[in-house]
Amino acid sequence: MHRHEGPPRKQFVLFLTAAVLFGAAVAWGLIDRYTDRPPWGTDIAYEGGYVQASRIRGYDVDGSRTKALLDGECALMERQGLGGERAVHDPAAWVAGCLDGAAGRPSRNQGIVR
């Protein structure tokens, strides 16, 4: 009986090398295109602002802090660097998320289809 062991070793090594080189080229292209910013950085920034404002709103018993957020404290927090690493990706989206969270609106990123 004849036993088949797959492709010849030389073809397998060439195919594997080509696949690794292709994967490295794709990774290099993505890193070159986005540098330190992930492709979904705007969503990350928005959700960061939204979550922070929602937490502030949840712990605000008299409503003064929520009113301050809506009156411009979201933008002030971002300018002072209180938005953290997430605000760096897209400061305007972070402020928009903060305002939506402070106003009690649903997140724009909820749901399957946006």
N, C-alpha and C positions, 0 to 999 in steps of 0.2 A: 504494500500500500504506500502511496506517495503522500508525504506530509507537506502541506503548504505553510510556510512560516511568515508570510507577509511580503512586503516589498523588499527589494535588496537593500542592504545596509547603507550603501552609498546614496540611493534615492531618499531613504528615510532621513539621513543626516542633512542632505541638501534641503529637503522640505522643512525640516525643523529649523534650520538656520534661517531660511527665508521667512518663516513665520515669526521668529524672534526679531529679525530685523524690521519686518513690517510693523510689529507691535511697538518696537522702540521708536520708529518713525512717527507713528500716530501719537504716542505719548509726547514726543518732542514737539510735534505740531501743536498739541493742546497746551502744553506748557508755554510755548512761544506766543500763542494767541492770547492766553488769559493771564500770563505771568503769575502774580500772587492773588488775583481776583478769580474766584470760581465763576463758571458761566451762569449760575443761579444766584449771584451776589445780591441782586436787587430784591429777590424774594427773602433772602436771609436778613437783609437790612430791615425790610418792612416788618417781618415777623418779630425781629428783635425789639423794635420800637413798640409794636402792638402789645407784646407780652409785658414789657416793662410798664407801659401805661395802664394796662389791665390790672396788673398787680397793685399799682399805686391806687387806682380807682377802687379796687376791692378792699383795701385797708383804710381808705379815707372815710372816716365816720361822719364828719360834718360837711363834706363836700367842698371845702376850701382848696384842697390840693388839686382836685379834679378841675375846678374852675380855673386855677392857675395854669394847669397844663393846657387847657383850651385857649387861654389868653396869651400864650406865647412861651410858656415854660418848656414845651417840647423842643422848640428851636434853640432855646437858651441851653438846655441840657446837652444838646448835640454839639453846640459850639464850645461848651466847656469840657467836652470829652467824656461826658457821663453816659454816652450811648454804648461805649465799649467797643470791642472788636467788630461787632456786627455793623455798627453805624459807619465804619470806614468804607465798606463796600459801596454804599450809595446813601450819602447823608440825607438827601431829599426824600428817599423812600423810607428811611428810618423815621423822619419827622412825620410823614404821612401816616405811617403805621401807629406812631404815638398818638396822633390826633384822633385816628379812628378808634383806638383802644380807650382813650380818655372819654370820647363821646359815647361809648357803648355800642358802636356799630359793629356788625360782624366783620371778621377779617376778610379782605379781598381774596385771600388765598384759600379760603375754605371751599370744599367741594371738589369734585373730580374734574369738571370742565371749567376753565376760567375764561 
